[in-house]
Amino acid sequence: MITKKYKGDKSEYDRNILTLKISTKAVQYDKTVKEIRFFNYKTLSADIPLKCFGKAWWMSDRLAECGDCYMLEIVLSAPDFEPEEFTFKIKFERAEVDRK
């Protein structure tokens, strides 16, 4: 996971960006997604150790529209960490998906 200030040409209104790089080795459904970028995001979940993200499995998700933004809840499983299963919640204004 990479967090940084947005410096691109996309929009003068983008304040920050969260980039998720996804490994598709064990994906069951859509194996084409390699990266998701969330613009103007805010993390709503409790602190999750960043070191566990490289070893976490994306188990399920739920996306909801909340007025002028979106809410994504991702259930992750990381067997080597405590708790083993947790939910990562993020609110964002827009997203971009890169595919292979």
Secondary structure, DSSP 8 states (H G I E B T S, - for coil): -EEEE--SSS-TT--EEEEEE---TT-SS-TTEEEEEEES-EE-S----GGGGGG-EEEEEEEEEETTEEEEEEEEE-TTSSSSEEEEEEEESEEEEEE-
